């Protein structure tokens, strides 16, 4: 089994690291939140006092941090870890970040002779806990094959999107579609309810009709329609509005860089920005229904 350094133990990283411990790997973990570290220590991981300390002697380094600037600082900043990672180690960054940042860090890793993949995930906190995440990988085939046995302990599906940064492009495109899809689903349900329909009945109809989608079937945004989803828990947990807003912003940046046109993605970004500005940034992104149904009976 590998000696793994895991940096970033938030809502996603924590359960992912726990699954690696359950699989028998030796983990050294670090997070800026001491309580998150202690959860992993209770499961059998070793605590590190810093990210640099965590990577000492590691065979594999995994990071799961919030945004591009955090990845850049973690690996390449004044206290960056890249120069301190053993040259035989494999680096796996599971953060969702700008493709250009992923490429920048991968190029720096390559210059040191390190294999690195960007491997952002899909599947939410539920998938992280269950070990059923989808990994969308950018990097060389050889690096992916090195990473595969580790990723398989945390996820169910592994896709190779292409070279460095390609995993991020695919993840951003997927999340842009998800954001648009959730807003459209919320709008359709609000329209039905405003005209006297039962939201559960309408959801069942959509689920067997041409409007069928992931949101209505597995992550319904309307309270009372589905159990064990954020809408049933006052939109606590799950994938936050601000995180969706971040990903939609990454999509806008990628579109500008490639001169691509994303009118629905831009509209969704504006909707989530408005929703966040009204104090909903920490709620699950399915709470966008509250913005849309505000004036519904």
Secondary structure, DSSP 8 states (H G I E B T S, - for coil): --EEEEE--STTHHHHHHHHHHTT-EEEEE-SSHHHHHHHHHHT-EE-SSHHHHHTT-SEEEE--SSHHHHHHHHHSTT-SGGGS-TT-EEEE-----HHHHHHHHHHHHHTT-EEEEEEEESHHHHHHHT-EEEEEES-HHHHHHHHHHHTTTEEEEEEEESTTHHHHHHHHHHHHHHHHHHHHHHHHHHHHHTT--HHHHHHHHHTSTT--HHHHHS--STTS-SSSGGGGTT-SSSBHHHHHHHHHHHHHHHHHHT---HHHHHHHHHHHHHIIIIITTSBGGGHHHHHTTT--
